[in-house]
Amino acid sequence: MHAKDTIPIAFSVGCYGTYLEWVLTTLSVDQHMDPPFTDTGSSHLFFGNHVENNAGWLRYLQGDQQHRFVRFHPKEKKNQSLSANLNQVLDSVDRMIYIYPDADSVLLVINNWLSKVRKDWWTHDIVSAQNLEKIHANWPSCAGQSADDIPVWVRREFLSFYLMPAWQDQIEWYHPDAWHDSRCIIITVSELLYDFESCLSKLQQFANLSFKKSISEILPYHKIMLELQQHRTQDQLCKNIVETTINDSMFDWSGQQITLPSQSWIQWRLRNLGWELACDGLDMWPTNSVQLKQLLYLANQ
């Protein structure tokens, strides 16, 4: 079965697939479309055509509805192959768009995933029964505690071991190095956010899209969207924290929010560079590189 008039948008959670569908839909129709933004910066006020996953895509092909754009998550389970799932969808379309994180948007995407869908991400997205068992086994002071009672420092340390490997496995980092197809255009999150006009022009040319509005008409909405992205400074901020800390440079980040997932990334990154963090009881994160360096010790000592 072929849905040649449909352009699917493949994206992992947090990569702005809903926003891109809204943008392309808005540019492709004559009528006015209201901005889709929630107070978290998501575009979830726009329902669009989310078929969820590959199974949903197959149901869409078998149904009577026909949409110009649909969006879906190409991998949701550990044992799935991202390449195989993308190839399956490409077998039934002429063109596909694939949004992928880049090195400058890792923490933005992770924080989007954990904050934009639900507030209580720790208990809903992280602490499965299996993970809670691991926490009880490896942090004896937490034995028998519920997920809600796990202290901040243990959450951070657990995430520093768990979060990045789990996320990288989910998106098969860095998948564009291993997979490409002439029928699919890959755009990065940074391209979409920070090279917006060129990105849309490239998509228009690739998919032979007929826009009913000029790209300039949507630029004010894009500016609003960017201003709502609470986590867009996390990547550069956390990279600066790691670099200045290990190089003994003074960097003060007091007054800047560093989320718990971002703190865990810093701990994970420092570990990969050979440094461990003396974090027992460290519920309050340091506010400058000197304080953080005082908490570090070489992993092989």
Secondary structure, DSSP 8 states (H G I E B T S, - for coil): ---TT-EEEEE-TTS-HHHHHHHHHHHHSSS-------TTS--TT----EEESHHHHHHHHHSS---SEEEE-S--STT--HHHHHHHHHTT-S-EEEEE--TTSHHHHHHHHHHSS-S-HIIIII--HHHHHHHHHH-GGGTT--GGGS-HHHHHHHHHHHHHHHHHHHHTTTGGGT---TTEEEEEHHHHHHSHHHHHHHHHHHHT---SS-GGGGHHHHHHHHHH-TTTTHHHHHHHHHHHHHTT---B-TTS---HHHHHHHHHHHHHTTEEE--TT--S--SBHHHHHHTEEETT-
